[in-house]
Amino acid sequence: MRIFVAVLLMAASIGGAEEWDRFRGPNGSGVSQSIGFPVEFGKQKNMLWRTPVRQGKSSPVLTRRHIFLTAFENEKLYTQCFDRATGKLLWERSVNRERSEVVNKLNHPAAITAATDGENVYAFFYEYGLVSYSADGKLRWEVKLGPFSNAMGHAASPIVAGGNVVLVIDQMVDSFIVAFDQRNGEMRWRTSREEKEGWGTPLLYQPAGGAPVIVTSGRGLIGAHRVSDGQRLWGRTNNAPSIVASPILDKDTMYTFGYGYDDMSPFGPQLDKYDKNHDGQLTPDEYGTDAYLLGIAKYVGNRDGIVTKEKWEERRKISMAPSSLISVNLGAGATKAGDGQKLTKELWRYEKNFVSVVPSPLLYEGVLYIIRNGGILTSFDAKTGEVAKAARVTGALGAYSSSPVAAEGRVYVGNEEGKVTVLKAGREWEIIAINDLGEGVFATPALVEGNIYLRTAEALYRFGTTTAVR
């Protein structure tokens, strides 16, 4: 059966059909090769269907017939399956939340995007573990994982590689990358990592004439692991200290963005906010559920649950580095074990103090895009790193969590207020349309065969000009 499915998928690929099988679609690029996407859309225009969904921030992934989402309600973690043609909920399955982890307010128990192999779905919940369901909703297997030591909560999505489901678990203590057999959930390999907290989803790199490699962007390091056994091949230093955005790949060139701090934030404002007894330190009853302070209390210094000025400064020093967008040539050396600085080559680096950057970068037609809070969109020449244009997306300011995607000479990006802007792609990008859905957008859209599949805070949408699903 698996061979038959593989043959069908290969035939579809040869025929030009696309997959959107993981976070941001084909190898995390966010780029579709299809045409026919609408420019203007909303509840009254080019809406093919709208289906209410449970609460969650994960992005849709698609097979030929189905759409998968995750959700969280009433202490249950859901995996949902919808019909692509009609939007009908075909089935949903749930597991009970095993624990409640304190996370950043932008995170969510169902923020991590699932992955699919074209038939089955693989969903990772940091408060439960990894579960797999068949296309008809049968539980295939599950692996309970955690608890974890990521103070902001995990965000890296699973990928399917080499017949396995791969997870990157970067955290304050005991980071690792692990692979589970996609057939039965058996652990195939697990490798410790030097990186600490991180949130970027990994990439699959296939060098010419070489074996496939999993490439990661983490705190201070770009890393490579062999797909077959997880062996750590190399790590390249001088990466940014806080990697929330996922990296992207263009042939042998990787682009990754992360942020840091140029100055040490003083401890004083924290005392002003939380120090009820004015003793110069913070105890659990004072800082409560503040994720950042809780992370310091649990994982810095003697881990006694108390936050002091010394522990605060120790934690902040980790992030003392410029924000940076860098371009790195991986080359054939990515398949070798050794010194990452010698096996790879930095092509250019752009350093600036970006603020609150969650969306991943987008590379499209030789131009690199970064969107950040305030609706500030910057375009770069992908070969040189030269800034081409930096301006606000007038009419769609506010905060951004959704990552930009592109197709047909256009860039699509949504903000947390629910405004989805369509841009004419290019160094000197231009606004074509702003579509106000009136519902918050945190998930990243899927662009497949001329249709836009978009999850908002309230519903799952399909926008397009034709009802056919090929």
PyMOL commands that set and color helices and strands:
alter all, ss='L'
color gray80, all
select helices_A, chain A and resi 2-14+26-28+268-274+284-287+291-299+309-318+332-335+340-343
alter helices_A, ss='H'
color red, helices_A
select strands_A, chain A and resi 47-52+61-62+66-73+76-83+89-96+115-116+121-125+129-133+139-144+159-161+164-169+176-181+187-192+203-205+213-218+221-226+232-236+248-250+253-258+324-329+345-351+362-364+367-372+376-381+387-392+405-407+410-414+419-424+430-436+446-448+451-455+459-463
alter strands_A, ss='S'
color yellow, strands_A
deselect
rebuild
show_as cartoon
